[in-house]
Amino acid sequence: MMGDGFGIEPSSNQIIAPVSGRIIMLADTKHAIGIKTDSGLELLIHLGIDTVELKGAPFEIDTAMDMAVKAGDAIGSMDLDAIHAAGKKTTVIVAITNTTDKLDHIDVNTGEVAAGDEAAVATLKEATASVSTAPDANVSEEDANEYAKTARLVLKEVGGQQNVNSLIHCITRLRFI
């Protein structure tokens, strides 16, 4: 649902930027970082599973909103021992959140990858191709309508569009302001 991507089981506390781009989102709880590349890909780096519950304690983020980062740059750290001690998984998930609009496919290099090495290669859709607003070809018409129905219901239950100033999403949650 979030988009294509991959997971990494970290062996180091260091958080490395997987792409070059600008920081477009930093979760208050420091467990998620968004980066937008010059080509328009939007990546969500989700640090661990259910780590939002740790309220930022095991994370140090060394970047800021709208800051330029380069692939391979250290952008923070996560205390793997503290995450394990809290009973959480340390898996880092990298998801391309605008997969449908921008991504043709992603080739993931399986196996061990050193920090700063290429973990995956994303191939963009051709710039001349029109972006379809039709449901994803992999999603049935019935399922697409269910997604839209759910989205409308959620929006209604939070008080309607006029009641939403912003929305941040990560792997498991929507956060409305």
Residue frames relative to the residue before (quaternion, step in Angstrom):
aa qw qx qy qz dx dy dz
M 1.0000 0.0000 0.0000 0.0000 0.00 0.00 0.00
M 0.6817 0.4911 -0.2947 0.4553 3.61 1.02 -0.74
G 0.6218 -0.4809 0.3706 0.4947 3.56 1.11 -0.64
D 0.6531 -0.5046 0.3853 0.4128 3.53 -1.29 0.22
G 0.2154 0.7742 -0.5767 0.1470 3.53 -1.17 0.53
F 0.3301 -0.7210 0.5727 0.2082 3.51 -1.25 -0.48
G 0.3380 -0.7223 0.5641 0.2143 3.54 -1.30 0.27
I 0.1585 -0.7640 0.6199 0.0836 3.53 -1.22 0.61
E 0.2633 -0.7181 0.6208 0.1723 3.55 -1.01 0.85
P 0.2641 -0.8171 0.4881 0.1562 3.60 -0.16 1.23
S 0.2129 -0.7567 0.6041 0.1309 3.55 -1.16 0.69
S 0.7095 0.3432 -0.2140 0.5771 3.55 1.36 -0.01
N 0.5384 -0.6313 0.4583 0.3188 3.56 -1.19 0.53
Q 0.5647 0.6424 -0.3702 0.3625 3.58 1.22 -0.41
I 0.2358 -0.7299 0.6252 0.1441 3.58 -1.07 0.83
I 0.1190 -0.8093 0.5751 0.0128 3.56 -0.67 1.17
A 0.4754 -0.6474 0.5113 0.3057 3.59 -0.99 0.84
P 0.3353 -0.7729 0.5019 0.1955 3.60 -0.68 1.04
V 0.7785 0.1614 -0.0742 0.6020 3.59 1.28 -0.42
S 0.4647 -0.6067 0.5450 0.3448 3.52 -1.34 0.15
G 0.3544 0.7223 -0.5405 0.2461 3.56 -1.01 0.81
R 0.5647 -0.5636 0.4707 0.3767 3.53 -1.27 -0.56
I 0.4833 -0.6395 0.5156 0.3026 3.53 -1.13 0.73
I 0.0838 -0.8224 0.5625 0.0128 3.58 -0.69 1.12
M 0.7974 0.0951 -0.0610 0.5927 3.59 1.26 -0.20
L 0.0163 0.7442 -0.6675 0.0184 3.52 -1.10 0.89
A 0.3517 -0.7377 0.5344 0.2158 3.56 -0.57 1.12
D 0.5744 -0.5956 0.4388 0.3504 3.57 -1.07 0.77
T 0.7059 0.4429 -0.2506 0.4928 3.57 1.10 -0.69
K 0.4689 -0.7449 0.3782 0.2869 3.57 1.35 0.32
H 0.5429 0.6570 -0.3860 0.3530 3.61 1.22 0.06
A 0.7768 0.2349 -0.1380 0.5678 3.61 1.24 -0.12
I 0.0798 -0.7824 0.6176 -0.0090 3.52 -1.05 0.95
G 0.1799 -0.7768 0.5944 0.1044 3.58 -0.97 0.86
I 0.0541 -0.7800 0.6234 0.0092 3.56 -1.02 0.86
K 0.1411 -0.7623 0.6256 0.0874 3.58 -1.05 0.83
T 0.3355 -0.7540 0.5351 0.1806 3.55 -0.78 1.08
D 0.6584 -0.4940 0.3828 0.4193 3.57 -1.27 0.26
S 0.6693 0.4920 -0.2974 0.4706 3.59 1.14 -0.60
G 0.6128 -0.6052 0.3267 0.3892 3.60 1.29 0.00
L 0.4651 0.6489 -0.4750 0.3701 3.62 1.21 0.02
E 0.1696 -0.7681 0.6108 0.0900 3.56 -1.03 0.85
L 0.1039 -0.8104 0.5765 0.0109 3.55 -0.63 1.19
L 0.1789 -0.7261 0.6524 0.1230 3.48 -1.18 0.72
I 0.1390 -0.7551 0.6373 0.0660 3.56 -0.81 1.05
H 0.0755 -0.8085 0.5835 -0.0126 3.55 -0.41 1.27
L 0.2460 -0.8194 0.5100 0.0892 3.56 -0.45 1.27
G 0.8352 0.0019 -0.0542 0.5473 3.56 -0.20 1.29
I 0.4484 -0.6607 0.5367 0.2728 3.53 -1.38 0.16
D 0.8401 0.0216 -0.0882 0.5347 3.58 -0.77 1.13
T 0.3586 0.7588 -0.4745 0.2655 3.59 1.15 0.53
V 0.4377 0.6727 -0.4737 0.3625 3.60 1.24 -0.08
E 0.6167 0.5776 -0.3306 0.4204 3.58 1.13 -0.70
L 0.6341 0.5431 -0.3300 0.4404 3.61 1.22 -0.35
K 0.3553 -0.8072 0.4241 0.2058 3.57 1.39 0.14
G 0.7484 -0.4477 0.2111 0.4414 3.56 0.99 0.89
A 0.4461 0.7498 -0.4261 0.2392 3.60 1.22 -0.37
P 0.7829 0.3537 -0.2361 0.4542 3.67 0.72 -0.84
F 0.6697 0.5210 -0.2862 0.4452 3.60 1.26 0.05
E 0.0660 -0.7279 0.6796 0.0631 3.53 -1.24 0.65
I 0.1179 -0.7984 0.5889 0.0426 3.58 -0.67 1.07
D 0.1606 -0.8140 0.5572 0.0337 3.55 -0.71 1.17
T 0.6101 0.4684 -0.3826 0.5118 3.55 0.94 0.94
A 0.2470 -0.7677 0.5745 0.1398 3.58 -1.27 0.13
M 0.6908 -0.4604 0.3505 0.4334 3.55 -1.27 0.32
D 0.8500 0.1382 -0.1682 0.4796 3.53 -1.12 0.94
M 0.4445 0.6798 -0.4670 0.3496 3.60 1.22 0.20
A 0.4109 -0.6813 0.5470 0.2603 3.57 -1.07 0.77
V 0.0397 -0.7715 0.6349 0.0122 3.56 -1.04 0.87
K 0.2817 -0.7376 0.5881 0.1752 3.54 -1.23 0.52
A 0.5993 -0.5492 0.4351 0.3873 3.54 -1.12 0.68
G 0.7736 0.3095 -0.2547 0.4908 3.56 -0.84 1.03
D 0.5208 0.6265 -0.4196 0.4001 3.60 1.25 -0.22
A 0.4069 -0.6420 0.5820 0.2891 3.56 -1.14 0.66
I 0.0726 -0.8256 0.5595 0.0057 3.60 -0.71 1.08
G 0.8060 -0.1067 0.0517 0.5799 3.57 1.27 0.17
S 0.2954 -0.7314 0.5763 0.2140 3.52 -1.32 -0.29
M 0.1480 -0.7520 0.6343 0.1015 3.51 -1.31 0.43
D 0.3923 -0.7239 0.5253 0.2147 3.55 -0.90 0.99
L 0.2828 -0.8062 0.4984 0.1471 3.56 -0.03 1.33
D 0.6388 0.5335 -0.3308 0.4448 3.60 0.98 -0.79
A 0.6644 0.4991 -0.3027 0.4667 3.59 0.95 -0.87
I 0.6335 0.5219 -0.3291 0.4668 3.59 1.04 -0.76
H 0.6541 0.4962 -0.3039 0.4833 3.59 0.96 -0.88
A 0.6509 0.5285 -0.3131 0.4462 3.60 0.95 -0.89
A 0.6707 0.4776 -0.2859 0.4902 3.59 1.15 -0.60
G 0.5226 -0.6656 0.3935 0.3592 3.59 1.30 0.04
K 0.5336 0.6160 -0.4037 0.4158 3.57 1.21 0.46
K 0.4684 -0.6471 0.5210 0.3006 3.55 -1.28 0.39
T 0.3998 -0.7459 0.4939 0.1995 3.56 -1.06 0.79
T 0.3406 0.7691 -0.4883 0.2325 3.61 1.25 0.00
V 0.2241 -0.7460 0.6147 0.1245 3.56 -0.88 1.01
I 0.1605 -0.7864 0.5934 0.0603 3.55 -0.74 1.10
V 0.1105 -0.7569 0.6424 0.0480 3.54 -0.94 0.99
A 0.0159 0.8105 -0.5820 0.0643 3.58 -0.49 1.23
I 0.3134 -0.7056 0.6028 0.2011 3.54 -1.07 0.81
T 0.2592 -0.8435 0.4547 0.1211 3.53 -0.10 1.34
N 0.7202 0.3442 -0.2541 0.5461 3.60 1.20 -0.23
T 0.0527 0.8453 -0.5233 0.0940 3.55 1.05 0.89
T 0.6837 0.5195 -0.3025 0.4138 3.58 0.72 -1.07
D 0.7366 0.4325 -0.2345 0.4640 3.58 0.92 -0.87
K 0.8359 0.2956 -0.0905 0.4537 3.57 0.88 -0.94
L 0.7495 0.4509 -0.2235 0.4302 3.59 0.97 -0.81
D 0.3066 -0.7122 0.6023 0.1898 3.54 -0.97 0.93
H 0.7390 -0.2822 0.1924 0.5808 3.58 0.86 -1.01
I 0.2550 -0.7397 0.6017 0.1605 3.53 -1.34 0.30
D 0.1717 -0.7582 0.6237 0.0821 3.54 -0.99 0.94
V 0.1751 -0.8086 0.5591 0.0539 3.55 -0.52 1.25
N 0.3415 -0.7090 0.5819 0.2052 3.54 -0.98 0.92
T 0.2215 -0.7987 0.5470 0.1176 3.56 -0.37 1.20
G 0.6530 0.4846 -0.3889 0.4330 3.54 -1.22 0.47
E 0.7364 -0.4158 0.3024 0.4398 3.52 -1.33 -0.12
V 0.0557 -0.7743 0.6303 -0.0047 3.54 -1.00 0.96
A 0.3640 -0.7307 0.5355 0.2166 3.57 -0.79 1.01
A 0.6345 -0.5282 0.4028 0.3951 3.56 -1.18 0.60
G 0.7970 0.2628 -0.2217 0.4965 3.54 -0.83 1.03
D 0.5884 0.5478 -0.3750 0.4616 3.60 1.25 -0.23
E 0.6138 -0.5697 0.4120 0.3592 3.55 -1.27 0.43
A 0.1880 -0.8007 0.5638 0.0750 3.57 -0.61 1.18
A 0.7936 -0.0335 0.0538 0.6052 3.57 1.15 -0.60
V 0.2278 -0.7310 0.6218 0.1648 3.53 -1.33 0.37
A 0.1895 -0.7792 0.5919 0.0807 3.54 -0.76 1.11
T 0.1698 -0.7626 0.6179 0.0889 3.55 -0.91 0.97
L 0.3394 -0.7702 0.5135 0.1673 3.54 -0.68 1.17
K 0.5519 -0.5366 0.5043 0.3912 3.51 -1.30 0.35
E 0.5813 -0.5811 0.4246 0.3797 3.55 -1.13 0.55
A 0.5576 -0.6474 0.4168 0.3102 3.56 -0.95 0.94
T 0.6736 0.5023 -0.3063 0.4474 3.58 1.08 -0.62
A 0.5487 0.6130 -0.4064 0.3975 3.58 1.21 -0.32
S 0.4128 -0.6938 0.5231 0.2732 3.56 -0.97 0.77
V 0.4097 -0.6890 0.5406 0.2555 3.53 -1.12 0.71
S 0.3113 -0.7704 0.5332 0.1592 3.54 -0.67 1.13
T 0.2886 -0.7339 0.5846 0.1908 3.53 -1.09 0.70
A 0.4520 0.6704 -0.4576 0.3700 3.57 1.30 0.10
P 0.6465 -0.5103 0.3765 0.4242 3.58 -1.17 0.42
D 0.6358 -0.5208 0.4199 0.3849 3.55 -1.21 0.62
A 0.5431 -0.6437 0.4343 0.3194 3.58 -0.95 0.89
N 0.6711 0.4889 -0.2952 0.4727 3.59 1.16 -0.51
V 0.6655 0.4564 -0.2909 0.5139 3.58 1.29 -0.10
S 0.4254 -0.7074 0.4997 0.2626 3.58 -0.74 1.00
E 0.6502 -0.5141 0.3883 0.4027 3.57 -1.24 0.47
E 0.6443 0.5299 -0.3148 0.4528 3.57 1.00 -0.88
D 0.6757 0.4795 -0.2969 0.4747 3.60 0.93 -0.91
A 0.6210 0.5370 -0.3473 0.4532 3.60 0.99 -0.81
N 0.6601 0.4920 -0.3098 0.4757 3.58 0.96 -0.81
E 0.6188 0.5324 -0.3430 0.4648 3.60 1.08 -0.68
Y 0.6321 0.5187 -0.3354 0.4678 3.62 1.00 -0.78
A 0.6660 0.4914 -0.2988 0.4752 3.56 0.92 -0.92
K 0.6337 0.5309 -0.3238 0.4602 3.58 0.99 -0.83
T 0.6591 0.4988 -0.3024 0.4747 3.59 0.94 -0.89
A 0.6466 0.5240 -0.3200 0.4527 3.58 0.94 -0.88
R 0.6588 0.4991 -0.3109 0.4692 3.59 0.94 -0.87
L 0.6463 0.5218 -0.3151 0.4589 3.59 0.99 -0.82
V 0.6480 0.5069 -0.3198 0.4699 3.60 0.91 -0.89
L 0.6586 0.5087 -0.3110 0.4591 3.59 0.88 -0.92
K 0.6384 0.5175 -0.3228 0.4695 3.59 0.97 -0.81
E 0.7094 0.4913 -0.2668 0.4292 3.59 0.84 -1.01
V 0.6823 0.4340 -0.3044 0.5034 3.63 1.17 -0.35
G 0.6829 -0.5226 0.2794 0.4271 3.57 1.23 0.31
G 0.6179 -0.5725 0.3372 0.4204 3.58 1.24 0.27
Q 0.7215 -0.4632 0.3121 0.4093 3.53 -1.34 0.36
Q 0.6432 0.5391 -0.3279 0.4338 3.61 1.01 -0.76
N 0.6709 0.4916 -0.2892 0.4740 3.60 1.21 -0.36
V 0.6583 0.4919 -0.2999 0.4845 3.62 1.27 -0.03
N 0.2229 -0.7754 0.5803 0.1107 3.56 -0.71 1.14
S 0.7781 -0.1295 0.0989 0.6066 3.56 1.05 -0.77
L 0.1969 -0.7597 0.6119 0.0980 3.51 -1.33 0.35
I 0.0610 -0.7603 0.6464 0.0219 3.54 -0.95 0.94
H 0.0797 -0.7930 0.6020 0.0490 3.55 -0.97 0.81
C 0.0775 -0.7390 0.6617 0.0999 3.50 -1.26 0.47
I 0.8031 -0.3032 0.1769 0.4815 3.57 -1.17 -0.27
T 0.8349 0.2473 -0.0917 0.4830 3.60 0.81 -0.93
R 0.8050 0.2777 -0.1147 0.5115 3.61 1.15 -0.27
L 0.2542 -0.6713 0.6624 0.2145 3.50 -1.42 0.34
R 0.1114 -0.7866 0.6049 0.0543 3.57 -0.92 0.89
F 0.1547 -0.8079 0.5675 0.0373 3.54 -0.49 1.26
I 0.1058 -0.7454 0.6539 0.0755 3.54 -1.11 0.76
